[in-house]
Amino acid sequence: MKSLHTCAALVALLALATPAIAADLPAPPPASPAPVAKDGWTYTIAPYFWAAGLAGDVGQFGLPAVHVDADFGDIWDHLDFAAMVMGEARNDRFSVFGDILYVKLSSDIDAPRRLPADRVDIGSETFAGFAGVGYSVLQGPGGNLDVVGGMRVWHVSTDIDFHGQSLDGRRGRDSATWVDGLAGLKGRYDLTDKLYLTGWGLVGAGGADLDWDVGGGVGYAFNERLSLMVGYRALGVDYSQDGFLFDVVEQGPMLGTVLKF
């Protein structure tokens, strides 16, 4: 039983931002040029790096649920690939935005004692994709506060491959996919012409009993197109279905480059 818990703990550990167009209207001197007119839509894309640790309870492959408490260093040691990006399209008070998070991890370990195998390969993939819309209930020269709502798709999968002894060639896969609806607030406030605050808070449910996401940061604009943001994010989900348990909180600092066009 201890070996099963050891294997489950290893599985659990791995399961885891248009420029303005100026127009001069013809007028007799000494009339001033017409005000700058903004394009209808502006677009932002923000690739980011999130150094998140993970804590919670995970259960897969019919094994008893185990508690996991892994810092980012533990996850980094097994990281194969990660992609994280946010984006937004905005027209006056209306906005459409999204967030994609994908992480792939793997490990090649010696089999636990009393398990009839020499080596165990473990691989894990986690995907969370959010798409939503927003409307500014507060908007001014200094920033905006939006009411937002949307859907998040989750996919979590883990593969185990045994090598050697009587389990040689045996492999297994356990996965789950679900969709949650979320709603909340998102905003930005300019402290100066260079420095700004940004943040969001969302909560909801659906396939999961609870799904939430909060974050905030400080940004510095180098020019109209490029800025850098540092902040902190926490994301939690509580999903349980047919023996697959994923009740975790991921949190940590984040760093992003914000491109506007």
N, C-alpha and C positions, 0 to 999 in steps of 0.2 A: 504493500500500500504506500510505503514511503517513496518508492521509486515512481509510482504513478503521480504522487503529489509533486515530486521533483520535476517530472516531465511536464506536468500541467503548469507549474510555475514558469518554466522556460517558454512554453507556448504563450502564456499570458504576457510575459515580458516583451515578446516579439510582436504580439498583436497590437502591437501598437506601432494701379492710381492715372481749342480752336481759337487759336488766337483771335482777338477782336479785329474787325474789319472797319477801318476808318473811311468815311466818305465825306468829301468836301462838297457842300451844296453851293451852286453858283449864286452869288449875291454881290451887290455893288459894295465897294469899299465904303466904310471900314468894317464891314460885317465880319464876325469871327467864323471859323469853320464850324460845321455842324458837329454835335456830340458824337463820340465814338459809338457805333452800333455793334452789338454783340451778335455772334452767330447763334442760331437757334439751339443747337446741341453742342455740348462740350463732352469730351471723353477722357477718362482717367484709367490708367492701368498701373498696378502696384505689385510687382513681385516682392516677396518678403521671405525672411528667414525667421523661424519660430523655434527657439530652444526650449521645447516643452518637455517636462517630465510627466509621468503618468502614475496615478494612484487609483485604486478601486478593486472591484471583484470581477473575475473573469472565469468562465467555465465553458469548455469545449470538449469534443470527442467523448462525451459521456462521462468525463472525469468530474470529481467534486470541484465546486467553485474554490478558487484560491484568491487570496488577497495579494495584490501587487502594489509595490511602492518603489518605482524606478525613477531615478533622476535622469536628466538629459544625457549625462555621461554614459550611463548604462545603455541607453538606446543608441547613442552615437557609435558605440563600439560595434554594433550590428547593422548599421545603416548601409543599404545598397543604393538607394535613390530616394530623393524627396523633391516634390514640386509644390510650391505654394504661391498663389497669386489672387489678388482682388482686382475688381474692375467696376467702373460705373459710367453710365451715360446719363447726362442731365440736361433738361430743357426747362428753364425757369423753375417752377416749384416741383416739377415731376422728375423722377429718376428711376432708372433700372440698374440693378447692380448684382454682382455675384462674387462668390468666393470658392476657390477650389483648393483642396488639400489632399495630397497623395503621398504615402510613405510606404516604402518597401524595405523589409529587413530580412536577414537570414543569419543562421548560425550552424556550424558544424561542430558537434560535441561528442565526447565519449558517452556511450550509453550508461545510464545509471545502473548501479548494482542490482543483481537478480533479474535484470531485463535481458532476455536472450538475444542480444545484438551487440556488435562492437562499436558502432557509430550511429548517430542519429542526425539527419539533416532537417532543420526546421526553417520554414519560410513563412513570411506573413505580409499581407497587403492591407492597408487601410485607406479608404477613399471617403471623403466627405465633400459634396458639392452643393452649394447653396445658390439659389436664384430668387430675387425678390424685386419688389417695386416700392417706391416711397413718394410721399407728398409732404412738402414743407409747410408745417403749421406756423412756424416762425421763420421769417426771412428778412435780412437786412444787409447793409454794406459790410457788417462785421462777421456774418456767418449765417447759419441756418440750423433748424431743428426739424427733423423729418419723422413722421410716423411711417413705419415700414412693415411689410409682411411678405412672406415667401415660403418656399419649400426647401428642405434639405434632404438629399439622398445619401444614405450611408451604405457602404459595402465593406465588410470585414471578413477576411479569409485567412486560414492557416493550413499549411501543408506539412506533413511529417513523412520522412522517408528513412527506413531502417536499412542498415548494412551489416552483414555478417551474422553468423550463427543461424538459428532457426527462423529468425524474423527477416532474414536477408531478402530484399526485394519487396517486402511489404510496405505499403504506403497508405496514407489516409489524408482526407481533406474535409475540413469543416468550415462552413461559411454562412453568412446571413446578409441579406439586403433589405433595407426598409426605408420608408419616407416619413418625414415629420413636417408638420406645418408650424411656422414660428412667426411671431409678431413682436414689435418693440419700437425702440427709438434709435436714431442715428443722427449725429450732428458734428458741426465744425464751428470753431470760433477763432477769429484772427486776433491775436494779442497785439501784433505790430504788422507792418507790411511784409515782414519776413517770417515771424514766428506765429504758429497757430496751434490750437488744441483740437483733437479729434477723438471721437469715441462712439461706442454703440452698446446696446443691451437688447438681447432677444431671448424669448422663452417660448416653448411650445411642446407639442407631443404629437403622437400619431402611431407609427409602428413602435416607437419607444414610449415608455411611460412618462419620461421627462427628457427634454432636450433644451439646453440653454447655452448662451454664448455672450460673454461680456469682454470688453477691451477698451483701452484708451491709450493715447500717446501724445507726444509733442512733435511737431514738424517744423522744419526750417526750409524755406523756399529760397533756392539759389537764384531763380528767375521765374518767369511765368510758366515755364514748362517743366522744370525739374525741382523736386524737393526731397528731403530725407526725413523719415519718421522713425522714432524709437518709442517703444511702449511696452505694454504688458497685456497678455490675453489669457483668459481661462474659458475652457469649453468642456461641458459635461453632458453625458448621455447615459440613460438607464434603459437598456434593452434586454428583454428576456423572452425567449420563445423556443419551445421544443428542445430544451436542454442547452441552448446557446445563450450564454449570459455575457453581457458587455456593459457593466455598470462602472464607468470610469470618469475621472476628471483629468484633463490635460491642461497644464498651465505653465507659463514661463514668459521670459522677455522676448520681444520681437523687434526686428529691424527691417525696414522696407524702403525701397526707392519708388517715388511717386512720379509718374510721367503724365503730363496733361497736354492734350492736343484738341 
